[in-house]
Amino acid sequence: MNYRHLALSCQCGTVPEHLDEIGFTDDHQLVVHWWCTQCKRLVYTSKPLAECWRDCPSPANTLEAALDKLEAAYEGEDASFLQRLGVRAS
């Protein structure tokens, strides 16, 4: 499963140690809430689900796709190396 990290922080800049709740609103927003240990207040953040969809990684940016590209590049380099050594592919 490929996913993109959702960066969360309080207005004071502190990142949450743990999340208290994650949910959805009736107007289609993702809501996350936690207690800020630095400034001692309850923090709510929300994001429209449409933005969540746009932020999702595309299938072309998956780990598997990156590994396939890397493997193809190495296969080409391996073939070139073997040709320079005089080895012929069957």
mmCIF file as gemmi writes it, N, C-alpha and C atoms, coordinates in Angstrom:
data_model
loop_
_atom_site.group_PDB
_atom_site.id
_atom_site.type_symbol
_atom_site.label_atom_id
_atom_site.label_alt_id
_atom_site.label_comp_id
_atom_site.label_asym_id
_atom_site.label_entity_id
_atom_site.label_seq_id
_atom_site.pdbx_PDB_ins_code
_atom_site.Cartn_x
_atom_site.Cartn_y
_atom_site.Cartn_z
_atom_site.occupancy
_atom_site.B_iso_or_equiv
_atom_site.pdbx_formal_charge
_atom_site.auth_seq_id
_atom_site.auth_asym_id
_atom_site.pdbx_PDB_model_num
ATOM 1 N N . MET Axp A 1 ? 0.853 -1.176 0 1 0 ? 1 A 1
ATOM 2 C CA . MET Axp A 1 ? 0 0 0 1 0 ? 1 A 1
ATOM 3 C C . MET Axp A 1 ? 0.892 1.23 0 1 0 ? 1 A 1
ATOM 4 N N . ASN Axp A 2 ? 0.621 2.124 -0.889 1 0 ? 2 A 1
ATOM 5 C CA . ASN Axp A 2 ? 1.369 3.375 -0.997 1 0 ? 2 A 1
ATOM 6 C C . ASN Axp A 2 ? 0.541 4.488 -0.372 1 0 ? 2 A 1
ATOM 7 N N . TYR Axp A 3 ? 1.165 5.32 0.42 1 0 ? 3 A 1
ATOM 8 C CA . TYR Axp A 3 ? 0.443 6.435 1.021 1 0 ? 3 A 1
ATOM 9 C C . TYR Axp A 3 ? 1.364 7.634 1.171 1 0 ? 3 A 1
ATOM 10 N N . ARG Axp A 4 ? 0.768 8.768 1.365 1 0 ? 4 A 1
ATOM 11 C CA . ARG Axp A 4 ? 1.505 10.001 1.592 1 0 ? 4 A 1
ATOM 12 C C . ARG Axp A 4 ? 1.254 10.46 3.022 1 0 ? 4 A 1
ATOM 13 N N . HIS Axp A 5 ? 2.308 10.868 3.694 1 0 ? 5 A 1
ATOM 14 C CA . HIS Axp A 5 ? 2.232 11.317 5.083 1 0 ? 5 A 1
ATOM 15 C C . HIS Axp A 5 ? 1.422 12.607 5.181 1 0 ? 5 A 1
ATOM 16 N N . LEU Axp A 6 ? 0.535 12.675 6.166 1 0 ? 6 A 1
ATOM 17 C CA . LEU Axp A 6 ? -0.249 13.877 6.43 1 0 ? 6 A 1
ATOM 18 C C . LEU Axp A 6 ? 0.453 14.633 7.553 1 0 ? 6 A 1
ATOM 19 N N . ALA Axp A 7 ? 1.061 15.767 7.238 1 0 ? 7 A 1
ATOM 20 C CA . ALA Axp A 7 ? 1.807 16.543 8.225 1 0 ? 7 A 1
ATOM 21 C C . ALA Axp A 7 ? 0.846 17.307 9.127 1 0 ? 7 A 1
ATOM 22 N N . LEU Axp A 8 ? 0.97 17.075 10.421 1 0 ? 8 A 1
ATOM 23 C CA . LEU Axp A 8 ? 0.121 17.74 11.395 1 0 ? 8 A 1
ATOM 24 C C . LEU Axp A 8 ? 0.99 18.483 12.397 1 0 ? 8 A 1
ATOM 25 N N . SER Axp A 9 ? 0.563 19.692 12.756 1 0 ? 9 A 1
ATOM 26 C CA . SER Axp A 9 ? 1.246 20.436 13.807 1 0 ? 9 A 1
ATOM 27 C C . SER Axp A 9 ? 0.307 21.482 14.373 1 0 ? 9 A 1
ATOM 28 N N . CYS Axp A 10 ? 0.573 21.865 15.611 1 0 ? 10 A 1
ATOM 29 C CA . CYS Axp A 10 ? -0.183 22.913 16.288 1 0 ? 10 A 1
ATOM 30 C C . CYS Axp A 10 ? 0.291 24.276 15.771 1 0 ? 10 A 1
ATOM 31 N N . GLN Axp A 11 ? -0.426 25.323 16.097 1 0 ? 11 A 1
ATOM 32 C CA . GLN Axp A 11 ? 0.004 26.675 15.716 1 0 ? 11 A 1
ATOM 33 C C . GLN Axp A 11 ? 1.354 27.023 16.335 1 0 ? 11 A 1
ATOM 34 N N . CYS Axp A 12 ? 1.681 26.407 17.475 1 0 ? 12 A 1
ATOM 35 C CA . CYS Axp A 12 ? 2.973 26.665 18.112 1 0 ? 12 A 1
ATOM 36 C C . CYS Axp A 12 ? 4.103 25.884 17.443 1 0 ? 12 A 1
ATOM 37 N N . GLY Axp A 13 ? 3.759 24.987 16.495 1 0 ? 13 A 1
ATOM 38 C CA . GLY Axp A 13 ? 4.759 24.223 15.762 1 0 ? 13 A 1
ATOM 39 C C . GLY Axp A 13 ? 4.999 22.816 16.286 1 0 ? 13 A 1
ATOM 40 N N . THR Axp A 14 ? 4.393 22.469 17.396 1 0 ? 14 A 1
ATOM 41 C CA . THR Axp A 14 ? 4.57 21.144 17.981 1 0 ? 14 A 1
ATOM 42 C C . THR Axp A 14 ? 3.76 20.104 17.21 1 0 ? 14 A 1
ATOM 43 N N . VAL Axp A 15 ? 4.391 18.965 16.95 1 0 ? 15 A 1
ATOM 44 C CA . VAL Axp A 15 ? 3.678 17.87 16.299 1 0 ? 15 A 1
ATOM 45 C C . VAL Axp A 15 ? 3.006 17.027 17.379 1 0 ? 15 A 1
ATOM 46 N N . PRO Axp A 16 ? 1.853 16.438 17.08 1 0 ? 16 A 1
ATOM 47 C CA . PRO Axp A 16 ? 1.149 15.668 18.109 1 0 ? 16 A 1
ATOM 48 C C . PRO Axp A 16 ? 1.901 14.399 18.5 1 0 ? 16 A 1
ATOM 49 N N . GLU Axp A 17 ? 1.889 14.099 19.786 1 0 ? 17 A 1
ATOM 50 C CA . GLU Axp A 17 ? 2.471 12.842 20.268 1 0 ? 17 A 1
ATOM 51 C C . GLU Axp A 17 ? 1.557 11.673 19.943 1 0 ? 17 A 1
ATOM 52 N N . HIS Axp A 18 ? 0.261 11.926 20.014 1 0 ? 18 A 1
ATOM 53 C CA . HIS Axp A 18 ? -0.732 10.94 19.598 1 0 ? 18 A 1
ATOM 54 C C . HIS Axp A 18 ? -2.015 11.686 19.228 1 0 ? 18 A 1
ATOM 55 N N . LEU Axp A 19 ? -2.828 11.048 18.42 1 0 ? 19 A 1
ATOM 56 C CA . LEU Axp A 19 ? -4.082 11.649 17.977 1 0 ? 19 A 1
ATOM 57 C C . LEU Axp A 19 ? -5.209 11.155 18.865 1 0 ? 19 A 1
ATOM 58 N N . ASP Axp A 20 ? -6.115 12.066 19.222 1 0 ? 20 A 1
ATOM 59 C CA . ASP Axp A 20 ? -7.245 11.683 20.057 1 0 ? 20 A 1
ATOM 60 C C . ASP Axp A 20 ? -8.407 11.151 19.226 1 0 ? 20 A 1
ATOM 61 N N . GLU Axp A 21 ? -8.713 11.825 18.126 1 0 ? 21 A 1
ATOM 62 C CA . GLU Axp A 21 ? -9.83 11.402 17.27 1 0 ? 21 A 1
ATOM 63 C C . GLU Axp A 21 ? -9.556 11.756 15.815 1 0 ? 21 A 1
ATOM 64 N N . ILE Axp A 22 ? -10.089 10.928 14.948 1 0 ? 22 A 1
ATOM 65 C CA . ILE Axp A 22 ? -10.102 11.194 13.507 1 0 ? 22 A 1
ATOM 66 C C . ILE Axp A 22 ? -11.531 10.941 13.062 1 0 ? 22 A 1
ATOM 67 N N . GLY Axp A 23 ? -12.084 11.858 12.271 1 0 ? 23 A 1
ATOM 68 C CA . GLY Axp A 23 ? -13.467 11.682 11.846 1 0 ? 23 A 1
ATOM 69 C C . GLY Axp A 23 ? -13.797 12.493 10.614 1 0 ? 23 A 1
ATOM 70 N N . PHE Axp A 24 ? -15.091 12.537 10.299 1 0 ? 24 A 1
ATOM 71 C CA . PHE Axp A 24 ? -15.589 13.237 9.121 1 0 ? 24 A 1
ATOM 72 C C . PHE Axp A 24 ? -16.724 14.156 9.523 1 0 ? 24 A 1
ATOM 73 N N . THR Axp A 25 ? -16.839 15.278 8.822 1 0 ? 25 A 1
ATOM 74 C CA . THR Axp A 25 ? -17.927 16.217 9.09 1 0 ? 25 A 1
ATOM 75 C C . THR Axp A 25 ? -19.047 16.012 8.083 1 0 ? 25 A 1
ATOM 76 N N . ASP Axp A 26 ? -20.21 16.626 8.363 1 0 ? 26 A 1
ATOM 77 C CA . ASP Axp A 26 ? -21.337 16.501 7.445 1 0 ? 26 A 1
ATOM 78 C C . ASP Axp A 26 ? -21.111 17.276 6.141 1 0 ? 26 A 1
ATOM 79 N N . ASP Axp A 27 ? -20.111 18.169 6.122 1 0 ? 27 A 1
ATOM 80 C CA . ASP Axp A 27 ? -19.805 18.872 4.873 1 0 ? 27 A 1
ATOM 81 C C . ASP Axp A 27 ? -18.547 18.301 4.2 1 0 ? 27 A 1
ATOM 82 N N . HIS Axp A 28 ? -18.275 17.017 4.453 1 0 ? 28 A 1
ATOM 83 C CA . HIS Axp A 28 ? -17.26 16.232 3.75 1 0 ? 28 A 1
ATOM 84 C C . HIS Axp A 28 ? -15.831 16.729 3.989 1 0 ? 28 A 1
ATOM 85 N N . GLN Axp A 29 ? -15.479 16.804 5.244 1 0 ? 29 A 1
ATOM 86 C CA . GLN Axp A 29 ? -14.107 17.142 5.603 1 0 ? 29 A 1
ATOM 87 C C . GLN Axp A 29 ? -13.557 16.085 6.55 1 0 ? 29 A 1
ATOM 88 N N . LEU Axp A 30 ? -12.258 15.847 6.433 1 0 ? 30 A 1
ATOM 89 C CA . LEU Axp A 30 ? -11.552 14.988 7.367 1 0 ? 30 A 1
ATOM 90 C C . LEU Axp A 30 ? -11.151 15.861 8.555 1 0 ? 30 A 1
ATOM 91 N N . VAL Axp A 31 ? -11.435 15.405 9.779 1 0 ? 31 A 1
ATOM 92 C CA . VAL Axp A 31 ? -11.096 16.172 10.98 1 0 ? 31 A 1
ATOM 93 C C . VAL Axp A 31 ? -10.189 15.329 11.866 1 0 ? 31 A 1
ATOM 94 N N . VAL Axp A 32 ? -9.118 15.956 12.356 1 0 ? 32 A 1
ATOM 95 C CA . VAL Axp A 32 ? -8.189 15.309 13.271 1 0 ? 32 A 1
ATOM 96 C C . VAL Axp A 32 ? -8.081 16.199 14.501 1 0 ? 32 A 1
ATOM 97 N N . HIS Axp A 33 ? -8.124 15.581 15.683 1 0 ? 33 A 1
ATOM 98 C CA . HIS Axp A 33 ? -7.983 16.403 16.883 1 0 ? 33 A 1
ATOM 99 C C . HIS Axp A 33 ? -7.06 15.725 17.886 1 0 ? 33 A 1
ATOM 100 N N . TRP Axp A 34 ? -6.282 16.57 18.592 1 0 ? 34 A 1
ATOM 101 C CA . TRP Axp A 34 ? -5.331 16.099 19.583 1 0 ? 34 A 1
ATOM 102 C C . TRP Axp A 34 ? -5.075 17.188 20.615 1 0 ? 34 A 1
ATOM 103 N N . TRP Axp A 35 ? -4.395 16.817 21.683 1 0 ? 35 A 1
ATOM 104 C CA . TRP Axp A 35 ? -4.02 17.728 22.755 1 0 ? 35 A 1
ATOM 105 C C . TRP Axp A 35 ? -2.563 18.118 22.533 1 0 ? 35 A 1
ATOM 106 N N . CYS Axp A 36 ? -2.285 19.423 22.444 1 0 ? 36 A 1
ATOM 107 C CA . CYS Axp A 36 ? -0.912 19.9 22.264 1 0 ? 36 A 1
ATOM 108 C C . CYS Axp A 36 ? -0.224 19.912 23.624 1 0 ? 36 A 1
ATOM 109 N N . THR Axp A 37 ? 0.853 19.154 23.731 1 0 ? 37 A 1
ATOM 110 C CA . THR Axp A 37 ? 1.576 19.064 25 1 0 ? 37 A 1
ATOM 111 C C . THR Axp A 37 ? 2.425 20.296 25.279 1 0 ? 37 A 1
ATOM 112 N N . GLN Axp A 38 ? 2.72 21.069 24.25 1 0 ? 38 A 1
ATOM 113 C CA . GLN Axp A 38 ? 3.552 22.264 24.429 1 0 ? 38 A 1
ATOM 114 C C . GLN Axp A 38 ? 2.733 23.447 24.945 1 0 ? 38 A 1
ATOM 115 N N . CYS Axp A 39 ? 1.667 23.8 24.224 1 0 ? 39 A 1
ATOM 116 C CA . CYS Axp A 39 ? 0.887 24.987 24.615 1 0 ? 39 A 1
ATOM 117 C C . CYS Axp A 39 ? -0.376 24.629 25.401 1 0 ? 39 A 1
ATOM 118 N N . LYS Axp A 40 ? -0.569 23.338 25.671 1 0 ? 40 A 1
ATOM 119 C CA . LYS Axp A 40 ? -1.661 22.86 26.525 1 0 ? 40 A 1
ATOM 120 C C . LYS Axp A 40 ? -3.045 23.259 26.036 1 0 ? 40 A 1
ATOM 121 N N . ARG Axp A 41 ? -3.305 23.014 24.763 1 0 ? 41 A 1
ATOM 122 C CA . ARG Axp A 41 ? -4.65 23.292 24.261 1 0 ? 41 A 1
ATOM 123 C C . ARG Axp A 41 ? -5.102 22.197 23.301 1 0 ? 41 A 1
ATOM 124 N N . LEU Axp A 42 ? -6.406 22.144 23.129 1 0 ? 42 A 1
ATOM 125 C CA . LEU Axp A 42 ? -7.025 21.187 22.231 1 0 ? 42 A 1
ATOM 126 C C . LEU Axp A 42 ? -6.912 21.719 20.807 1 0 ? 42 A 1
ATOM 127 N N . VAL Axp A 43 ? -6.412 20.897 19.902 1 0 ? 43 A 1
ATOM 128 C CA . VAL Axp A 43 ? -6.188 21.327 18.523 1 0 ? 43 A 1
ATOM 129 C C . VAL Axp A 43 ? -7.079 20.51 17.592 1 0 ? 43 A 1
ATOM 130 N N . TYR Axp A 44 ? -7.795 21.199 16.728 1 0 ? 44 A 1
ATOM 131 C CA . TYR Axp A 44 ? -8.582 20.569 15.67 1 0 ? 44 A 1
ATOM 132 C C . TYR Axp A 44 ? -8.034 21.046 14.34 1 0 ? 44 A 1
ATOM 133 N N . THR Axp A 45 ? -7.884 20.141 13.415 1 0 ? 45 A 1
ATOM 134 C CA . THR Axp A 45 ? -7.522 20.526 12.064 1 0 ? 45 A 1
ATOM 135 C C . THR Axp A 45 ? -8.441 19.778 11.112 1 0 ? 45 A 1
ATOM 136 N N . SER Axp A 46 ? -8.769 20.406 10.004 1 0 ? 46 A 1
ATOM 137 C CA . SER Axp A 46 ? -9.662 19.758 9.041 1 0 ? 46 A 1
ATOM 138 C C . SER Axp A 46 ? -9.144 19.97 7.637 1 0 ? 46 A 1
ATOM 139 N N . LYS Axp A 47 ? -9.582 19.083 6.757 1 0 ? 47 A 1
ATOM 140 C CA . LYS Axp A 47 ? -9.167 19.137 5.354 1 0 ? 47 A 1
ATOM 141 C C . LYS Axp A 47 ? -10.307 18.592 4.505 1 0 ? 47 A 1
ATOM 142 N N . PRO Axp A 48 ? -10.73 19.328 3.477 1 0 ? 48 A 1
ATOM 143 C CA . PRO Axp A 48 ? -11.793 18.824 2.605 1 0 ? 48 A 1
ATOM 144 C C . PRO Axp A 48 ? -11.389 17.495 1.946 1 0 ? 48 A 1
ATOM 145 N N . LEU Axp A 49 ? -12.337 16.593 1.84 1 0 ? 49 A 1
ATOM 146 C CA . LEU Axp A 49 ? -12.042 15.297 1.237 1 0 ? 49 A 1
ATOM 147 C C . LEU Axp A 49 ? -11.573 15.423 -0.211 1 0 ? 49 A 1
ATOM 148 N N . ALA Axp A 50 ? -12.046 16.455 -0.914 1 0 ? 50 A 1
ATOM 149 C CA . ALA Axp A 50 ? -11.584 16.677 -2.292 1 0 ? 50 A 1
ATOM 150 C C . ALA Axp A 50 ? -10.076 16.918 -2.31 1 0 ? 50 A 1
ATOM 151 N N . GLU Axp A 51 ? -9.568 17.66 -1.328 1 0 ? 51 A 1
ATOM 152 C CA . GLU Axp A 51 ? -8.115 17.877 -1.232 1 0 ? 51 A 1
ATOM 153 C C . GLU Axp A 51 ? -7.403 16.579 -0.88 1 0 ? 51 A 1
ATOM 154 N N . CYS Axp A 52 ? -8.032 15.77 -0.043 1 0 ? 52 A 1
ATOM 155 C CA . CYS Axp A 52 ? -7.447 14.47 0.302 1 0 ? 52 A 1
ATOM 156 C C . CYS Axp A 52 ? -7.278 13.622 -0.953 1 0 ? 52 A 1
ATOM 157 N N . TRP Axp A 53 ? -8.283 13.609 -1.808 1 0 ? 53 A 1
ATOM 158 C CA . TRP Axp A 53 ? -8.213 12.854 -3.063 1 0 ? 53 A 1
ATOM 159 C C . TRP Axp A 53 ? -7.076 13.366 -3.935 1 0 ? 53 A 1
ATOM 160 N N . ARG Axp A 54 ? -6.939 14.691 -4.025 1 0 ? 54 A 1
ATOM 161 C CA . ARG Axp A 54 ? -5.862 15.275 -4.85 1 0 ? 54 A 1
ATOM 162 C C . ARG Axp A 54 ? -4.482 14.955 -4.282 1 0 ? 54 A 1
ATOM 163 N N . ASP Axp A 55 ? -4.379 14.832 -2.972 1 0 ? 55 A 1
ATOM 164 C CA . ASP Axp A 55 ? -3.09 14.568 -2.337 1 0 ? 55 A 1
ATOM 165 C C . ASP Axp A 55 ? -2.683 13.104 -2.371 1 0 ? 55 A 1
ATOM 166 N N . CYS Axp A 56 ? -3.594 12.222 -2.755 1 0 ? 56 A 1
ATOM 167 C CA . CYS Axp A 56 ? -3.265 10.798 -2.819 1 0 ? 56 A 1
ATOM 168 C C . CYS Axp A 56 ? -2.191 10.569 -3.876 1 0 ? 56 A 1
ATOM 169 N N . PRO Axp A 57 ? -1.24 9.672 -3.602 1 0 ? 57 A 1
ATOM 170 C CA . PRO Axp A 57 ? -0.208 9.386 -4.6 1 0 ? 57 A 1
ATOM 171 C C . PRO Axp A 57 ? -0.805 8.672 -5.804 1 0 ? 57 A 1
ATOM 172 N N . SER Axp A 58 ? -0.258 8.947 -6.963 1 0 ? 58 A 1
ATOM 173 C CA . SER Axp A 58 ? -0.742 8.295 -8.182 1 0 ? 58 A 1
ATOM 174 C C . SER Axp A 58 ? -0.103 6.918 -8.314 1 0 ? 58 A 1
ATOM 175 N N . PRO Axp A 59 ? -0.722 6.019 -9.074 1 0 ? 59 A 1
ATOM 176 C CA . PRO Axp A 59 ? -0.141 4.682 -9.256 1 0 ? 59 A 1
ATOM 177 C C . PRO Axp A 59 ? 1.264 4.729 -9.85 1 0 ? 59 A 1
ATOM 178 N N . ALA Axp A 60 ? 1.588 5.774 -10.61 1 0 ? 60 A 1
ATOM 179 C CA . ALA Axp A 60 ? 2.921 5.894 -11.2 1 0 ? 60 A 1
ATOM 180 C C . ALA Axp A 60 ? 3.978 6.204 -10.146 1 0 ? 60 A 1
ATOM 181 N N . ASN Axp A 61 ? 3.55 6.655 -8.963 1 0 ? 61 A 1
ATOM 182 C CA . ASN Axp A 61 ? 4.503 7.021 -7.904 1 0 ? 61 A 1
ATOM 183 C C . ASN Axp A 61 ? 4.569 5.997 -6.787 1 0 ? 61 A 1
ATOM 184 N N . THR Axp A 62 ? 4.208 4.757 -7.075 1 0 ? 62 A 1
ATOM 185 C CA . THR Axp A 62 ? 4.264 3.723 -6.048 1 0 ? 62 A 1
ATOM 186 C C . THR Axp A 62 ? 5.684 3.198 -5.907 1 0 ? 62 A 1
ATOM 187 N N . LEU Axp A 63 ? 5.943 2.532 -4.817 1 0 ? 63 A 1
ATOM 188 C CA . LEU Axp A 63 ? 7.248 1.922 -4.593 1 0 ? 63 A 1
ATOM 189 C C . LEU Axp A 63 ? 7.54 0.883 -5.669 1 0 ? 63 A 1
ATOM 190 N N . GLU Axp A 64 ? 6.515 0.112 -6.045 1 0 ? 64 A 1
ATOM 191 C CA . GLU Axp A 64 ? 6.706 -0.917 -7.069 1 0 ? 64 A 1
ATOM 192 C C . GLU Axp A 64 ? 7.12 -0.295 -8.407 1 0 ? 64 A 1
ATOM 193 N N . ALA Axp A 65 ? 6.49 0.823 -8.781 1 0 ? 65 A 1
ATOM 194 C CA . ALA Axp A 65 ? 6.84 1.481 -10.041 1 0 ? 65 A 1
ATOM 195 C C . ALA Axp A 65 ? 8.281 1.99 -10.007 1 0 ? 65 A 1
ATOM 196 N N . ALA Axp A 66 ? 8.698 2.556 -8.869 1 0 ? 66 A 1
ATOM 197 C CA . ALA Axp A 66 ? 10.072 3.049 -8.742 1 0 ? 66 A 1
ATOM 198 C C . ALA Axp A 66 ? 11.07 1.909 -8.829 1 0 ? 66 A 1
ATOM 199 N N . LEU Axp A 67 ? 10.748 0.772 -8.193 1 0 ? 67 A 1
ATOM 200 C CA . LEU Axp A 67 ? 11.645 -0.379 -8.255 1 0 ? 67 A 1
ATOM 201 C C . LEU Axp A 67 ? 11.723 -0.956 -9.66 1 0 ? 67 A 1
ATOM 202 N N . ASP Axp A 68 ? 10.607 -0.974 -10.383 1 0 ? 68 A 1
ATOM 203 C CA . ASP Axp A 68 ? 10.618 -1.451 -11.768 1 0 ? 68 A 1
ATOM 204 C C . ASP Axp A 68 ? 11.512 -0.581 -12.643 1 0 ? 68 A 1
ATOM 205 N N . LYS Axp A 69 ? 11.433 0.745 -12.457 1 0 ? 69 A 1
ATOM 206 C CA . LYS Axp A 69 ? 12.287 1.662 -13.231 1 0 ? 69 A 1
ATOM 207 C C . LYS Axp A 69 ? 13.763 1.436 -12.901 1 0 ? 69 A 1
ATOM 208 N N . LEU Axp A 70 ? 14.056 1.264 -11.623 1 0 ? 70 A 1
ATOM 209 C CA . LEU Axp A 70 ? 15.431 1.036 -11.193 1 0 ? 70 A 1
ATOM 210 C C . LEU Axp A 70 ? 15.956 -0.274 -11.748 1 0 ? 70 A 1
ATOM 211 N N . GLU Axp A 71 ? 15.142 -1.308 -11.716 1 0 ? 71 A 1
ATOM 212 C CA . GLU Axp A 71 ? 15.544 -2.609 -12.246 1 0 ? 71 A 1
ATOM 213 C C . GLU Axp A 71 ? 15.81 -2.532 -13.746 1 0 ? 71 A 1
ATOM 214 N N . ALA Axp A 72 ? 14.967 -1.817 -14.473 1 0 ? 72 A 1
ATOM 215 C CA . ALA Axp A 72 ? 15.165 -1.665 -15.915 1 0 ? 72 A 1
ATOM 216 C C . ALA Axp A 72 ? 16.465 -0.92 -16.205 1 0 ? 72 A 1
ATOM 217 N N . ALA Axp A 73 ? 16.767 0.095 -15.41 1 0 ? 73 A 1
ATOM 218 C CA . ALA Axp A 73 ? 18.01 0.849 -15.61 1 0 ? 73 A 1
ATOM 219 C C . ALA Axp A 73 ? 19.22 -0.045 -15.358 1 0 ? 73 A 1
ATOM 220 N N . TYR Axp A 74 ? 19.174 -0.866 -14.297 1 0 ? 74 A 1
ATOM 221 C CA . TYR Axp A 74 ? 20.287 -1.754 -14.004 1 0 ? 74 A 1
ATOM 222 C C . TYR Axp A 74 ? 20.453 -2.836 -15.058 1 0 ? 74 A 1
ATOM 223 N N . GLU Axp A 75 ? 19.334 -3.337 -15.593 1 0 ? 75 A 1
ATOM 224 C CA . GLU Axp A 75 ? 19.427 -4.349 -16.645 1 0 ? 75 A 1
ATOM 225 C C . GLU Axp A 75 ? 20.158 -3.786 -17.849 1 0 ? 75 A 1
ATOM 226 N N . GLY Axp A 76 ? 19.871 -2.527 -18.202 1 0 ? 76 A 1
ATOM 227 C CA . GLY Axp A 76 ? 20.558 -1.889 -19.321 1 0 ? 76 A 1
ATOM 228 C C . GLY Axp A 76 ? 22.039 -1.713 -19.033 1 0 ? 76 A 1
ATOM 229 N N . GLU Axp A 77 ? 22.365 -1.314 -17.815 1 0 ? 77 A 1
ATOM 230 C CA . GLU Axp A 77 ? 23.763 -1.143 -17.43 1 0 ? 77 A 1
ATOM 231 C C . GLU Axp A 77 ? 24.481 -2.49 -17.396 1 0 ? 77 A 1
ATOM 232 N N . ASP Axp A 78 ? 23.805 -3.52 -16.896 1 0 ? 78 A 1
ATOM 233 C CA . ASP Axp A 78 ? 24.406 -4.848 -16.856 1 0 ? 78 A 1
ATOM 234 C C . ASP Axp A 78 ? 24.71 -5.342 -18.27 1 0 ? 78 A 1
ATOM 235 N N . ALA Axp A 79 ? 23.777 -5.154 -19.179 1 0 ? 79 A 1
ATOM 236 C CA . ALA Axp A 79 ? 23.981 -5.595 -20.565 1 0 ? 79 A 1
ATOM 237 C C . ALA Axp A 79 ? 25.155 -4.847 -21.187 1 0 ? 79 A 1
ATOM 238 N N . SER Axp A 80 ? 25.244 -3.548 -20.952 1 0 ? 80 A 1
ATOM 239 C CA . SER Axp A 80 ? 26.357 -2.763 -21.492 1 0 ? 80 A 1
ATOM 240 C C . SER Axp A 80 ? 27.684 -3.239 -20.915 1 0 ? 80 A 1
ATOM 241 N N . PHE Axp A 81 ? 27.713 -3.498 -19.629 1 0 ? 81 A 1
ATOM 242 C CA . PHE Axp A 81 ? 28.931 -3.975 -18.97 1 0 ? 81 A 1
ATOM 243 C C . PHE Axp A 81 ? 29.374 -5.31 -19.561 1 0 ? 81 A 1
ATOM 244 N N . LEU Axp A 82 ? 28.431 -6.228 -19.723 1 0 ? 82 A 1
ATOM 245 C CA . LEU Axp A 82 ? 28.763 -7.531 -20.277 1 0 ? 82 A 1
ATOM 246 C C . LEU Axp A 82 ? 29.254 -7.432 -21.717 1 0 ? 82 A 1
ATOM 247 N N . GLN Axp A 83 ? 28.671 -6.532 -22.498 1 0 ? 83 A 1
ATOM 248 C CA . GLN Axp A 83 ? 29.121 -6.33 -23.876 1 0 ? 83 A 1
ATOM 249 C C . GLN Axp A 83 ? 30.548 -5.803 -23.89 1 0 ? 83 A 1
ATOM 250 N N . ARG Axp A 84 ? 30.878 -4.895 -22.979 1 0 ? 84 A 1
ATOM 251 C CA . ARG Axp A 84 ? 32.247 -4.362 -22.915 1 0 ? 84 A 1
ATOM 252 C C . ARG Axp A 84 ? 33.235 -5.446 -22.553 1 0 ? 84 A 1
ATOM 253 N N . LEU Axp A 85 ? 32.799 -6.457 -21.81 1 0 ? 85 A 1
ATOM 254 C CA . LEU Axp A 85 ? 33.673 -7.58 -21.459 1 0 ? 85 A 1
ATOM 255 C C . LEU Axp A 85 ? 33.755 -8.62 -22.585 1 0 ? 85 A 1
ATOM 256 N N . GLY Axp A 86 ? 32.922 -8.439 -23.598 1 0 ? 86 A 1
ATOM 257 C CA . GLY Axp A 86 ? 32.934 -9.374 -24.714 1 0 ? 86 A 1
ATOM 258 C C . GLY Axp A 86 ? 31.967 -10.527 -24.555 1 0 ? 86 A 1
ATOM 259 N N . VAL Axp A 87 ? 31.092 -10.459 -23.557 1 0 ? 87 A 1
ATOM 260 C CA . VAL Axp A 87 ? 30.103 -11.511 -23.346 1 0 ? 87 A 1
ATOM 261 C C . VAL Axp A 87 ? 28.911 -11.224 -24.226 1 0 ? 87 A 1
ATOM 262 N N . ARG Axp A 88 ? 28.463 -12.229 -24.97 1 0 ? 88 A 1
ATOM 263 C CA . ARG Axp A 88 ? 27.311 -12.068 -25.855 1 0 ? 88 A 1
ATOM 264 C C . ARG Axp A 88 ? 26.09 -12.716 -25.239 1 0 ? 88 A 1
ATOM 265 N N . ALA Axp A 89 ? 24.972 -12.042 -25.323 1 0 ? 89 A 1
ATOM 266 C CA . ALA Axp A 89 ? 23.716 -12.611 -24.818 1 0 ? 89 A 1
ATOM 267 C C . ALA Axp A 89 ? 23.191 -13.615 -25.822 1 0 ? 89 A 1
ATOM 268 N N . SER Axp A 90 ? 22.573 -14.672 -25.302 1 0 ? 90 A 1
ATOM 269 C CA . SER Axp A 90 ? 22.036 -15.697 -26.21 1 0 ? 90 A 1
ATOM 270 C C . SER Axp A 90 ? 20.655 -15.342 -26.661 1 0 ? 90 A 1
